[in-house]
Amino acid sequence: MHKAIIIDDERLARNELKKLLLDFPDVEVIDEAANATEGIEKIEALNPDLIFLDIQMPGKTGFAMLQELDKAPHVIFTTAYDEYALKAFEVNALDYLMKPIEPKRLADALQKLQQAEEKELAAQQAFNRGMLTENDQVFVKDGERCWFVKLSEVRLFESVGNYAKVFFAGNKPLILKSLNALEERLDEKTFFRANRKHIVNMRMIEKIEPYFNGGLLLDLQGGEKVEVSRRQAVKFKEMMSL
């Protein structure tokens, strides 16, 4: 059974979607919200597996709301604005439903949910312990571009004040999280605090070289070079059994 929250400022749109969802007994609508602020409160309180999210709402948009969540549940966007599909839909959300929503498209979107959830069962259990595993996804926005990024695809986090720069594929957007906050939540078997400014994904290391003062230099898959401080090098060698 999937627990869902509908977030949309139009009551009629919420009612219409609830009616359509009656044909899908494995989706239970546990609550609804009329704006992003209410949406965040309800997501944090009720921990749904799925949200149906309108993009254009008074106050904060759906994208702005996602940025404030620690970890995004599965998202199916619902919107009357197809310009967003072109402009901001680098987000690999589950799906994108145009209003008025067609039952067939809704069925397709929920099929995608089923497939995604099968892969993520183990990750969800780990998240319940407060840890983010490499299968978890975080929401990242950079200007008009948005992504759900699987942590396993992130090579490197770099500290920029209270922000962290996230290196994945050819992108380096900023997220509003300090490196210390990230370090507490990330699985240390995969993500290693190399120095004051960097956390590296150990699976993305291509080469390890000795460096000044007993430190190490790591070459990452994206071409970045990251220094491991002398203190961390001892721990790193233990972990890698070097």
Helices and strands as residue ranges (DSSP letters): E 2-7, H 11-21, E 27-33, H 36-46, E 50-54, H 62-67, E 74-79, H 83-87, E 95-98, H 103-128, E 137-142, E 145-150, G 151-153, E 154-160, E 163-168, E 174-175, H 179-185, E 191-193, E 198-201, G 202-204, E 205-210, G 212-214, E 216-220, E 225-228, H 230-240
